[in-house]
Amino acid sequence: MSEYEKLLERAYKEIKVVEGTGERFEIPKVKGQVSGKNTIITNMQEIADKIRRPIENIAKFLMKELAAPGVLEKDRLILKTRLNSARVNEKLELYVKEFVLCNECKKPDTEIITEKGIKFKHCLACGAKSPIKRKF
């Protein structure tokens, strides 16, 4: 066995196997609990970090879409109603579609910019710029 093959074999033993669907970007699922009449989402900061948007914007959008008053305490969101995680995840996916993913290339490498009072989603990958229709 040549030196190259030995090094290659050693490298294959040391690399980490990546678990996932093959997609580069995956939306984290909400984690939380129902406590009485409240729904507590405990991983809001993780979600905000992953989709690179301010936690306040995500919380405000979720409260509006779920028609539930709520409070953002540190890195968790407390909604004043009982909700199942499937419904919250559905609204989170809607947020990502509206405010994160590029309309052209579908990549999450976007930023929100404001020009003349109009908010745009600017893609850093392909350069596309599209207006944001919803308010958050």
N, C-alpha and C positions, 0 to 999 in steps of 0.2 A: 504494500500500500504506500502510495507516495505521501510526501509531507503535506501536500495540498489536501488530499483526501482525509488525512488525519485531522487537519485543522477544520475542515468542513464538517466532519462528524462531530467534533468537539463543539463547534458553533451551534449545530442543530440541537445538541443536548442542553445547551445553556439558554437558548432563546425561549421567551415566554409564548405560550399559545394564547392568542387573542380570542376571547369568547364574544360572540355578537352575531348580528345578522349580515354583516358585510357592509352595512351602511356606516358611513363615517359619523353621522349625526343621529343620535337617538334621544328622544325626549324622555327625561326621567319620569317615572311614575310617582304620583303623590303618595306620601306615607303619612299616616295620621291615625286618629282615633275619634270615636264619637263619645262625648262626655256629657251626659244629660241631653240637653237640647242643642249643644254646641258640637260643631265639627272642627277639629284641630288638625291643621296640616303642619307637620313638623319639619319637613324638608324644603321649605320655601327658598332658603338661601342656596341650597344645592341646585335647585331648579333654575334660579336666577343666574347663578354662576355658569351653568351649562349652556343656557340659551343667550347669555350675555346681554341681559336687559335689567334695568333697575327693579328691585324687588317690589318697590312701591307701585310701579306701573302694572306688574303682573297681579298684585293683590287687588288693585282697583278694578282691573278688568274682570277678574274672577268674581268679585263681589257684585259687579254690575250684571254680568252674564248669568250668574246663579240667583240673582234677585235676593241676595242675602246680605244683611249688614254684617260688618266684621271689623276686627281690630288686628293690626299687624304689630306683634310684640317680638322684638329682636328678629329671630330667624324663623318664626312660625306665624301662621295666619289662623285666627280664631273666627270662624263663621258662626253666626248666631242662629243656625238652623241645622237640622239633621240631613246629611247628604251622604250618598254612597260614593266610593272612590271612582267608579266608572263614569259618573256624571262629571266629576271634577276633572278627570283625565281628558274627557271629551272637550271640555271648555279650554283646557290647557293646550290641547292640540289645535283648537281654533285660534288661540292667541299666537301660537307659533306660525301657523299658516298666514295669518294676517300681518304680523309684525316682525317676523324673523326670517322666514324662507324667501329667497329671491323668486319673483314671479317668472323670470326667464329661465334661469339655470337650476332653480330649486335647491341652491346651497344656502347654508345658514350664515355665511360670511357677509352679513349686512350690518349697516348702521342706520340710525334714524337721524336725518338732517332736516332742518327747517329753512325754507327759502320763501321769503315774502309771506310769512304766516302760514304756509302750507307745509305739512310734514311729508317727507319722502323717505322711502326705503332705498338706500343706496347700496348696491352690491359691490363688495370689494373684490370679488372673484371675477365677475364678467363686466362690471362697470354699468350695469343697467340701473336706471332710476325710475321708480314708480311711486305714484302718490298713494298715501295711506287713506283709505276711504272711511275707516272707523275712527272714533275718538277713544282715547283711553284715559 
